[in-house]
Amino acid sequence: MYIANSTGGLMLQTMLYLANQSSRAVNTLYDFPPAPKSDLNEVKCYGVYGCFPLNGPWTTNTRQINVHPQKPSEIQPHFTLYTSRSFDYPLFIDLNDPESVRSMGINPEGKIFVIAHGYLERGDIPWMIELGKTLMLSEPEAGASVILIDWGGGSIPPYVQAVANIRLVGNIAAHVIHMIYEELEMPNLDKVHFIGHSLGAHMGGYCGYHLQRDFGLKLARITGMDPAAPLFSETDPIVRLDLTDANYVDVIHTDANPLMKGGLGIYKSIGHMDFFPNGGFDNPGCGQGIHQYINNKEKSFFVNMQEFLGCNHIRSYQYFTESVRSKCPFVGVTCDSFESLKAGKCSKCDSNGLHCLRMGLHSYEDYTKLINEEKIAENSTLTAYLMTGDKKPFCRVHYKITVKISNSDESTLHGGEIGTLSIRLHSQRKRYTDKIKFSEEPRYFEPGLEYTSMVPGRDLNNPHYAAVYWEYQTNLLNPLTWRILSSPRIYLDYIIIESMEKDLHMKLCPRRNAPVLSGSENILDSKYCEE
């Protein structure tokens, strides 16, 4: 099968999913035939939802799908409505009973969030409930409504069939939204926000497309959380989510490795605003070994394995959920590349053509602000990069750290050193950050030279001084790295710390040009620069 050859991670997730189901569900594996190949000229129609061709952009050399959507009665999509912050009283929207919508408690003047899951999932999966509650709590009391799309009957293997099914479910979702629009006499869809993960992201694209084509309506916003790559990369925009599907389309890419490397998320910028946290893949906290998942007794083995295999893929909805109410801004900058960001070349917002925007729920506010201030044109496409932490809360601020190695006689005589430099910021209120590593890997520091790096760290109000730590890199096989008669050390002239998010510029120096010793805490302060 095409997908099995594309990514082993997706195949393993499918196997785990099947193994974790009840005996009845596992038996359906044998009752469920492989997705049949159909005649490319055959068109299947499903009543009011229209017809679904396979020719043209739907089947190409890179997209050998050849499968029609299953019948609605086979997929059995459910649209669960919540209008209470407690999420205790769900209601089910029935397309066959339009008038019932009027008594369901939807506030036509409030925001309506529509959330869709991806492959191998159902509408009661915990992350959807958590995101729905978080969004509801972010809005004024009784102001927002949340609709969870459950298409679990069509998200099961084979993957190619699930890919075909979202074409129909996206169309049905458009009919549901149109029914709400009509029954509640809404003026437009300016407060309807579709949020989808993986295949659910592309479903949002289909929903937006059908609303425009069939009803002359346009969604306010679609958020794609790591839109699926297999069978969607390098395809026509009509096949996948793209920026024409809503007035504003923002995308969070977290598993954008090429397919041959196991990436599950699309790597191409496809929205008005595309965020690539940590470069779009290899997020901190992922890929650290399977032991931490096996030893987690709070979840089943199969759930732990699914999270292990899809760690980068699920980071997208974890980041978005955290962004809703976090005091930390999740700021991304429109740098030319992630490497340039790490090198400290993109540290100033609104300078040299750089723009800073918050990733997640609040990105639209920042995007429209740039338009209103005439810094960008309407419908501009932007790509932004940012860094995160390795565990919840994931949000970090960005510190540009410049290190100047002293060229004093003592430093020059000592020579260059290889090691890892870490910094901990302290405030006058006895608060401090975690250790902020200047670089993940040891690097060589040469006397007289200056080094710059952008690094993520916890936010700290009004930092006053810094504690600096030097970890020496020794090699038993290389006598030149041995330090027998004296402690390993590095001589700093100064360090400069700036923040991309805040107005921060600190120049800190060691007291009386003292060396930074390995294995000890070394205090640098601005007042020492005047000595």
KASULQUI-V518150 format. One record per pair of residues at least 4 apart in sequence whose ideal C-beta (glycine too) atoms are under 8 Angstrom apart, sorted by the first residue. I is the first residue (numbers start at 0). J is the second residue. If there is no record, write none. Layout:
# KASULQUI-V518150
I/J, I/J
This chain:
# KASULQUI-V518150
0/4, 0/33, 0/157, 0/158, 0/159, 1/5, 1/63, 1/159, 1/229, 1/230, 2/6, 2/9, 2/10, 2/157, 2/158, 2/159, 2/229, 2/230, 3/7, 3/9, 3/10, 5/9, 5/229, 5/258, 5/259, 6/10, 6/229, 6/258, 6/261, 6/262, 6/263, 7/11, 7/261, 8/12, 8/261, 8/263, 8/308, 8/309, 9/13, 9/118, 9/158, 9/229, 9/263, 10/14, 11/15, 11/308, 12/16, 12/118, 12/119, 12/305, 12/308, 12/309, 13/17, 13/119, 13/156, 13/158, 14/18, 15/19, 15/301, 15/304, 15/305, 15/308, 16/20, 16/119, 16/155, 16/156, 16/301, 16/305, 17/24, 17/25, 17/28, 17/156, 18/25, 18/301, 19/299, 19/301, 19/302, 19/305, 20/24, 20/25, 21/25, 22/26, 23/27, 26/30, 27/31, 27/155, 28/156, 31/155, 31/156, 31/157, 33/157, 34/65, 34/66, 34/157, 34/159, 34/160, 34/163, 35/66, 36/65, 36/66, 37/41, 37/53, 37/65, 37/66, 37/67, 38/53, 39/53, 39/54, 39/58, 39/65, 40/53, 40/54, 41/53, 41/67, 42/50, 42/51, 42/52, 42/53, 43/50, 43/51, 43/67, 43/68, 44/49, 44/50, 44/51, 45/49, 45/50, 45/51, 45/68, 45/70, 45/71, 45/167, 47/174, 48/71, 48/167, 48/170, 48/171, 48/174, 49/170, 49/213, 51/67, 51/68, 51/163, 51/166, 51/167, 52/57, 53/57, 53/58, 53/64, 53/65, 53/66, 53/67, 54/58, 56/234, 56/235, 56/237, 56/238, 57/62, 57/64, 57/238, 58/62, 58/63, 58/64, 58/65, 59/63, 59/234, 61/232, 61/233, 61/234, 62/230, 62/231, 62/234, 62/238, 64/159, 64/162, 64/163, 64/230, 66/159, 66/160, 66/162, 66/163, 67/163, 68/74, 68/153, 68/163, 68/164, 68/166, 68/167, 68/168, 69/73, 69/74, 69/153, 69/160, 69/163, 69/164, 69/167, 70/74, 71/75, 71/76, 71/167, 71/171, 73/152, 73/153, 74/150, 74/152, 74/153, 74/164, 74/167, 74/168, 75/152, 75/153, 76/148, 76/149, 76/150, 76/152, 76/153, 76/168, 76/171, 76/172, 77/91, 77/122, 77/148, 77/149, 77/150, 78/91, 78/92, 78/146, 78/147, 78/148, 78/149, 78/172, 78/175, 79/89, 79/90, 79/91, 79/92, 79/122, 79/146, 79/147, 79/149, 80/89, 80/90, 80/91, 80/92, 80/103, 80/105, 80/144, 80/145, 80/146, 81/86, 81/88, 81/89, 81/90, 81/131, 81/135, 81/144, 81/145, 81/146, 81/147, 82/90, 82/103, 82/104, 82/105, 82/106, 82/141, 82/144, 82/145, 83/87, 83/88, 83/104, 83/135, 84/132, 84/135, 84/136, 84/140, 86/128, 86/131, 86/132, 86/135, 90/103, 90/104, 92/99, 92/100, 92/103, 92/146, 92/175, 92/178, 92/179, 93/99, 94/171, 94/174, 94/175, 94/178, 97/178, 97/181, 97/182, 98/182, 99/103, 100/105, 100/178, 100/179, 100/182, 100/183, 101/182, 101/183, 104/144, 105/109, 105/111, 105/144, 105/179, 105/183, 106/141, 106/142, 106/143, 106/144, 107/183, 107/184, 107/185, 108/142, 108/190, 109/138, 109/139, 109/141, 109/142, 109/143, 109/144, 109/190, 110/134, 110/138, 110/142, 110/143, 110/144, 110/190, 110/191, 110/192, 111/143, 111/144, 111/145, 111/146, 111/176, 111/179, 111/190, 111/191, 111/192, 112/131, 112/134, 112/143, 112/144, 112/145, 112/146, 112/192, 112/194, 113/145, 113/146, 113/148, 113/172, 113/176, 113/191, 113/192, 113/193, 113/194, 113/203, 113/206, 114/127, 114/130, 114/131, 114/145, 114/146, 114/147, 114/148, 114/194, 114/195, 114/199, 115/148, 115/150, 115/168, 115/172, 115/193, 115/194, 115/195, 115/196, 115/199, 115/200, 115/202, 115/203, 116/120, 116/121, 116/122, 116/124, 116/127, 116/148, 116/149, 116/150, 116/151, 116/154, 116/195, 116/196, 116/197, 116/199, 117/154, 117/195, 117/196, 117/197, 117/198, 117/199, 117/200, 117/227, 118/154, 118/158, 118/161, 118/197, 118/198, 118/227, 119/154, 119/155, 119/156, 119/305, 120/124, 120/151, 120/154, 121/149, 121/151, 121/154, 122/127, 122/147, 122/148, 122/149, 122/150, 122/151, 123/127, 123/128, 123/149, 124/128, 125/129, 126/130, 126/196, 126/313, 126/316, 126/317, 126/320, 127/131, 127/147, 128/132, 128/147, 129/133, 129/320, 130/134, 130/194, 130/316, 130/319, 130/320, 130/323, 131/135, 131/145, 131/147, 132/136, 133/137, 133/320, 133/323, 133/324, 134/138, 134/143, 134/145, 134/323, 134/360, 135/143, 135/145, 136/324, 137/143, 137/323, 137/324, 137/360, 138/142, 138/143, 139/143, 146/175, 148/168, 148/172, 148/199, 148/202, 150/154, 150/164, 150/165, 150/168, 150/202, 151/155, 153/160, 153/161, 153/164, 153/165, 153/167, 153/168, 154/161, 154/164, 154/198, 155/161, 156/160, 156/161, 157/161, 158/162, 158/229, 158/230, 159/163, 159/230, 160/164, 161/165, 161/198, 162/198, 162/227, 162/229, 162/230, 162/231, 163/167, 164/168, 165/169, 165/198, 165/199, 165/201, 165/202, 165/205, 166/170, 166/205, 167/171, 168/172, 168/202, 168/205, 169/173, 169/201, 169/202, 169/203, 169/204, 169/205, 169/206, 169/208, 169/209, 170/174, 170/205, 170/206, 170/209, 171/175, 172/176, 172/193, 172/202, 172/205, 172/206, 173/177, 173/205, 173/206, 173/207, 173/208, 173/209, 173/210, 173/213, 173/214, 174/178, 174/209, 175/179, 176/180, 176/188, 176/191, 176/206, 176/210, 176/216, 176/218, 177/181, 177/210, 177/213, 177/214, 177/216, 178/182, 179/183, 179/185, 180/185, 180/188, 180/214, 180/216, 187/216, 187/217, 188/210, 188/216, 188/217, 188/218, 188/219, 189/219, 189/246, 190/219, 191/218, 191/219, 191/220, 192/218, 192/219, 192/220, 192/221, 192/222, 193/203, 193/206, 193/207, 193/218, 193/220, 193/221, 193/222, 193/245, 194/203, 194/221, 194/222, 194/224, 194/319, 195/199, 195/200, 195/201, 195/202, 195/203, 195/221, 195/222, 195/223, 195/224, 195/226, 195/240, 196/200, 196/224, 196/225, 196/313, 196/315, 196/316, 197/224, 197/225, 197/226, 197/227, 197/263, 197/264, 197/312, 198/202, 198/227, 199/203, 199/224, 200/204, 200/221, 200/222, 200/223, 200/224, 200/225, 200/226, 200/227, 200/240, 200/250, 201/205, 201/223, 201/226, 201/227, 201/231, 201/239, 201/240, 202/206, 203/207, 203/218, 203/221, 203/222, 203/223, 203/240, 203/244, 203/245, 204/208, 204/221, 204/223, 204/239, 204/240, 204/241, 204/244, 205/209, 206/210, 206/218, 206/221, 206/244, 207/211, 207/217, 207/218, 207/221, 207/244, 207/245, 208/212, 208/237, 208/243, 208/244, 209/213, 209/214, 210/214, 210/216, 210/217, 210/218, 211/215, 211/216, 211/217, 211/244, 217/245, 217/246, 218/244, 218/245, 218/246, 219/245, 219/246, 219/247, 220/245, 220/246, 220/247, 220/248, 220/249, 220/363, 221/240, 221/244, 221/245, 221/247, 221/248, 221/249, 221/270, 222/248, 222/249, 222/250, 222/251, 222/319, 223/240, 223/248, 223/249, 223/250, 223/251, 223/269, 223/270, 224/250, 224/251, 224/253, 224/315, 224/316, 224/319, 225/251, 225/252, 225/253, 225/254, 225/255, 225/263, 225/264, 225/265, 225/311, 225/312, 225/314, 225/315, 225/316, 226/231, 226/239, 226/240, 226/250, 226/264, 226/265, 226/269, 227/231, 227/263, 227/264, 227/265, 228/232, 228/254, 228/255, 228/258, 228/262, 228/263, 228/264, 228/265, 228/266, 229/258, 229/263, 230/234, 231/238, 231/239, 231/265, 232/258, 232/265, 232/266, 232/267, 233/267, 234/238, 234/239, 235/239, 236/241, 236/243, 236/269, 239/265, 239/269, 240/244, 240/248, 240/250, 240/269, 240/270, 241/248, 241/269, 241/270, 242/248, 242/269, 242/270, 242/271, 242/378, 242/380, 244/248, 247/271, 247/272, 247/363, 247/366, 248/269, 248/270, 248/271, 248/272, 249/270, 249/271, 249/272, 249/273, 249/274, 249/362, 249/363, 249/366, 250/268, 250/269, 250/270, 250/272, 250/273, 250/274, 251/274, 251/276, 251/315, 251/318, 251/319, 251/358, 251/359, 252/264, 252/265, 252/266, 252/273, 252/274, 252/275, 252/276, 252/279, 252/280, 252/315, 253/264, 253/276, 253/277, 253/279, 253/280, 253/282, 253/311, 253/312, 253/313, 253/314, 253/315, 253/318, 254/262, 254/263, 254/264, 254/279, 254/280, 254/309, 254/311, 254/312, 254/314, 254/315, 255/262, 255/264, 255/265, 255/266, 255/275, 255/279, 255/280, 256/260, 256/261, 256/262, 256/264, 256/266, 256/280, 256/281, 256/311, 257/262, 257/266, 258/262, 262/266, 262/280, 262/311, 263/309, 263/311, 263/312, 264/279, 264/280, 264/311, 264/312, 264/315, 265/269, 266/279, 268/273, 268/380, 268/382, 269/273, 270/380, 271/366, 271/378, 271/379, 271/380, 271/381, 272/356, 272/362, 272/366, 272/380, 272/381, 272/383, 273/380, 273/381, 273/382, 273/383, 274/331, 274/358, 274/362, 274/382, 274/383, 274/384, 274/385, 275/279, 275/331, 275/337, 275/382, 275/383, 275/384, 275/385, 276/282, 276/314, 276/318, 276/331, 276/358, 276/384, 276/385, 276/386, 276/387, 277/281, 277/282, 277/283, 277/337, 277/385, 277/386, 277/387, 278/337, 278/384, 279/337, 280/311, 281/285, 281/286, 281/311, 282/310, 282/311, 282/314, 282/387, 283/387, 283/388, 283/389, 284/310, 284/388, 284/389, 284/390, 285/310, 285/311, 285/314, 286/310, 286/311, 287/291, 289/293, 289/307, 290/294, 291/295, 292/303, 292/304, 292/306, 292/307, 293/300, 293/303, 295/303, 298/302, 298/303, 298/306, 299/303, 300/304, 301/305, 302/306, 303/307, 304/308, 305/309, 306/310, 306/313, 309/313, 310/314, 313/317, 314/318, 314/387, 314/393, 315/319, 316/320, 317/321, 317/391, 317/393, 318/322, 318/329, 318/358, 318/359, 318/387, 318/393, 319/323, 319/358, 319/359, 319/360, 321/325, 321/329, 321/359, 321/391, 321/392, 321/393, 321/394, 322/329, 322/357, 322/358, 322/359, 322/360, 322/361, 322/394, 323/359, 323/360, 325/329, 325/392, 325/394, 327/392, 327/394, 327/395, 327/396, 327/458, 328/357, 328/361, 328/394, 328/396, 328/500, 329/357, 329/358, 329/359, 329/385, 329/394, 330/348, 330/355, 330/356, 330/357, 330/358, 330/385, 330/396, 330/397, 330/499, 330/500, 331/355, 331/356, 331/357, 331/358, 331/383, 331/384, 331/385, 332/340, 332/345, 332/348, 332/353, 332/354, 332/355, 332/383, 332/384, 332/385, 332/397, 332/499, 333/345, 333/352, 333/353, 333/354, 333/355, 333/356, 333/381, 333/382, 333/383, 334/339, 334/340, 334/344, 334/345, 334/353, 334/383, 334/384, 335/339, 335/345, 336/340, 336/384, 337/341, 337/384, 338/342, 339/344, 339/345, 340/344, 340/345, 340/384, 340/385, 340/386, 340/397, 340/453, 341/386, 341/452, 341/453, 342/451, 342/452, 342/453, 343/399, 343/400, 343/401, 343/451, 343/452, 343/453, 345/353, 345/384, 345/453, 346/397, 346/399, 346/453, 346/497, 346/499, 347/351, 347/353, 347/499, 348/353, 348/354, 348/355, 348/499, 349/353, 349/354, 349/355, 349/374, 354/369, 354/374, 354/375, 354/381, 354/383, 355/365, 355/383, 355/499, 355/500, 356/362, 356/365, 356/366, 356/369, 356/381, 356/383, 357/361, 357/362, 357/364, 357/365, 358/362, 358/383, 358/385, 361/365, 362/366, 363/367, 364/368, 365/369, 366/370, 366/375, 366/381, 367/371, 368/372, 369/374, 369/375, 369/379, 370/374, 370/375, 370/376, 370/377, 370/379, 375/379, 375/381, 385/397, 386/395, 386/397, 386/453, 386/454, 386/455, 387/393, 387/394, 387/395, 387/455, 388/392, 388/393, 388/394, 388/395, 388/455, 388/457, 389/393, 395/455, 395/456, 395/457, 395/458, 396/455, 396/456, 396/457, 396/458, 396/498, 396/499, 396/500, 396/501, 397/453, 397/454, 397/455, 397/456, 397/498, 397/499, 397/500, 398/435, 398/453, 398/454, 398/455, 398/456, 398/496, 398/497, 398/498, 398/499, 399/451, 399/452, 399/453, 399/495, 399/496, 399/497, 399/498, 399/499, 400/422, 400/435, 400/437, 400/451, 400/452, 400/453, 400/454, 400/494, 400/495, 400/496, 400/497, 401/449, 401/450, 401/451, 401/494, 401/495, 401/497, 402/420, 402/437, 402/444, 402/449, 402/450, 402/451, 402/491, 402/494, 403/448, 403/449, 403/491, 403/492, 403/493, 403/494, 403/495, 404/410, 404/444, 404/445, 404/446, 404/447, 404/448, 404/449, 404/450, 404/489, 404/490, 404/491, 404/492, 405/409, 405/410, 405/446, 405/447, 405/490, 405/491, 405/492, 405/512, 406/410, 406/411, 406/446, 406/447, 406/492, 407/411, 407/446, 407/490, 407/492, 407/512, 408/412, 409/413, 409/490, 409/512, 409/514, 410/446, 410/447, 410/490, 411/446, 411/447, 413/446, 413/488, 413/490, 414/446, 415/443, 415/444, 415/445, 415/446, 416/443, 416/444, 416/471, 416/487, 416/488, 416/489, 417/441, 417/442, 417/443, 417/444, 417/471, 417/472, 417/480, 418/441, 418/442, 418/444, 418/469, 418/470, 418/471, 418/472, 418/487, 418/489, 418/517, 419/436, 419/437, 419/438, 419/440, 419/441, 419/442, 419/469, 419/470, 419/472, 420/436, 420/437, 420/438, 420/444, 420/467, 420/468, 420/469, 420/470, 420/489, 420/515, 421/434, 421/435, 421/436, 421/437, 421/467, 421/468, 421/470, 422/434, 422/435, 422/437, 422/465, 422/466, 422/467, 422/468, 422/494, 422/496, 423/431, 423/432, 423/433, 423/434, 423/435, 423/465, 423/466, 423/467, 423/468, 424/431, 424/432, 424/435, 424/456, 424/459, 424/462, 424/464, 424/465, 424/496, 425/429, 425/430, 425/431, 425/462, 425/463, 425/464, 425/465, 425/466, 426/430, 426/431, 426/459, 426/460, 426/461, 426/462, 426/463, 427/461, 427/463, 430/459, 430/460, 431/459, 431/466, 432/456, 432/457, 432/459, 432/462, 433/456, 433/457, 434/468, 435/454, 435/455, 435/456, 436/454, 437/442, 437/450, 437/452, 437/454, 438/442, 438/452, 438/454, 441/470, 441/472, 442/450, 444/448, 444/450, 444/489, 446/490, 453/499, 458/500, 462/496, 462/503, 462/505, 463/524, 464/507, 464/522, 464/523, 464/524, 464/525, 465/494, 465/496, 465/505, 465/507, 465/522, 465/523, 465/524, 466/520, 466/521, 466/522, 466/523, 467/491, 467/494, 467/509, 467/515, 467/520, 467/521, 467/522, 467/523, 468/515, 468/519, 468/520, 468/521, 469/487, 469/488, 469/489, 469/515, 469/516, 469/517, 469/521, 470/517, 471/482, 471/487, 471/517, 472/480, 473/480, 473/481, 473/482, 473/487, 474/480, 477/481, 482/486, 482/487, 486/516, 486/517, 486/518, 486/519, 487/516, 487/517, 487/518, 488/514, 488/515, 488/516, 488/517, 489/514, 489/515, 490/512, 490/514, 490/515, 491/508, 491/509, 491/514, 491/515, 491/523, 492/508, 493/506, 493/507, 493/508, 493/523, 493/528, 494/506, 494/507, 494/523, 495/504, 495/505, 495/506, 495/507, 496/503, 496/504, 496/505, 496/507, 497/503, 497/504, 497/505, 498/502, 498/503, 505/525, 506/525, 506/528, 507/523, 507/524, 507/525, 507/527, 507/528, 508/523, 508/524, 508/525, 508/527, 508/528, 508/530, 509/513, 509/514, 509/515, 509/521, 509/522, 509/523, 509/527, 510/522, 510/524, 510/527, 510/530, 511/527, 511/530, 513/521, 515/521, 516/521, 523/527, 526/530
